[in-house]
């Protein structure tokens, strides 16, 4: 919507998909990938993964593929031999789908190499397939889900 309230659409690119065949109402290969190319230069600006269904009741086919997710890190142990004195303000970062979810850790009273958290990350419902590693042959813009450990603002693992 622009300043005068009119709806504005900007085309960043176009793409298409093609099914080779259908299995149980689902286009194959699955997911299909639309490479979105900028109209003038032809450069790839995005790759969109999608499920294409041919069915009178697609909800029944999609429901098992969509789930919410809860992730917790009750205990994180640092390998023996590492200098735990430098590990302050530890946090676990889960990077997925262009978002970073952060869980703070606190030192355990039982061990210098053990950190704990009572926090759980509640992630919105989404396609379970998006948690699989990216195929770099599909798109250079693909980012696989990953787990990172930070000490302050320094990536340590």
N, C-alpha and C positions, 0 to 999 in steps of 0.2 A: 504494500500500500504506500503510495507516495504522499507528499505533503497535502495534496488536495483531497485525499481519501480514495483516489482511484486505484484499482488493482493493477499492479505492474508485474509482468513476468519477464524474466531474463533467461534466454536460452544460452546455456553454457556449452552444450554439445548434444550430439545425437548418437544413438546406438541401436542395435537390434539383436535379437536372439533367434536361434533356429533349433527346433526339436528334431532329433533324428528318429525318435519313436516314443511311444508312451508305454509305461509299465504301471498297471493298477491306477490309471488316471493321472500319473505323474510324468511330465516331460523328462526325457533323458537326453543328454546327461543332466544330472541334478546335483547341485544347483546349476542352472544355466547362467552364463556370465555375459552381460551386455557391456561391451567396451564403449565408453562414451568419448567421442572424439570432437574436438573443437572444430566448428564448421569451416573456418578459413584456412587454418594451418594443418588440420587433420591430426594434431597432437592429442594423445590420450589425456583426458582430464579426470577421468574416474573409471572405475569398473564396478558394476552393480551386480551382485549375486542375487538370484531370485529363484523361487520355486514356481513353476508353471503347472497348474492343475486343470484337467478337463474332467469335471465331475459335477453332478447335480447337487452334491452336498460336500463342498470342499472343506467345511469345518471339521468333518470327521477325519480327513486326511491331514489337516494342519495341526489339530489339537495335540497329538503326541510329540510333535516337533517343537512345541513352544512350552517353555518352563521358566519359572522364576528360580532364583538361585540364592542361597545363603552361604557365605564363606566366613569361617572364623579361623583365627590363629591363636589358640589358647596358650601354646608354648612354642617358642622358637629357640633352638639351641645353636650356639656358635661352636664350630669345631674346636677341639682342644688344640692349644698351641697358638691360636690367634690372640693378639693383644686386645683383650676385652676392655682395657682401660680407655682406649680411644673410641669405643663404641658408646656414644651418648645419644640420647634422643633417637633411638632406633624406631624405624617405621617400615612397614611392608606396603609396597605399592603394587596394586593389581592394575595392569594396563590392558584395556579391552575396548574395542569399538570406538576409538578416538577419545576415550575417557580414562581418567586415572582415579582409582578408589584407594584411599589411604587408611591404614590401620596403625595407630600408635602402639608401641611396645614399651613396657617398663621392666627394669631389672628385677629379677627374682631374688628373694631373700635367701633362697636355698643354694644358689650357685651363681658365680660371676658369668658363667657361660650360658645361662638360661634367662630368657626374657618371656614375659607373659602379656596377655591382653584379654580383657573381658568383652571386647567389641566384636560384633559380627557385621559383615557387609551384606546388606539386603539388595540384591540386584534385580532390576525390573525384568519382567518376562521378555523373553526373546527366543530366537531360533537357536537350538542347541548346536547346530552345525557351525555357527559363528565362533564357537570356542575351539574349533580345530585349527591347526597351524595353516597359515596362508601358503598358497602355491605361488612362488615368486614368478613362475612362468605366466601366471594369469595377469598380474599387474605389478608394476614397480611401486605402486602406491599402497599395496597391501601391507597390513601391519598385524602380525600374529599376536595373540594374547600372550602376556608375559608377566612374571612375578619378579619384583625388584626389592632389594633390601637397602635402605638408606640409613646413614648415621648423620643426622642433621640434614644438610643439603648434598652430602657426598654419597654417590652410589657405591656400595661396597660389595654387592653380589646381585 
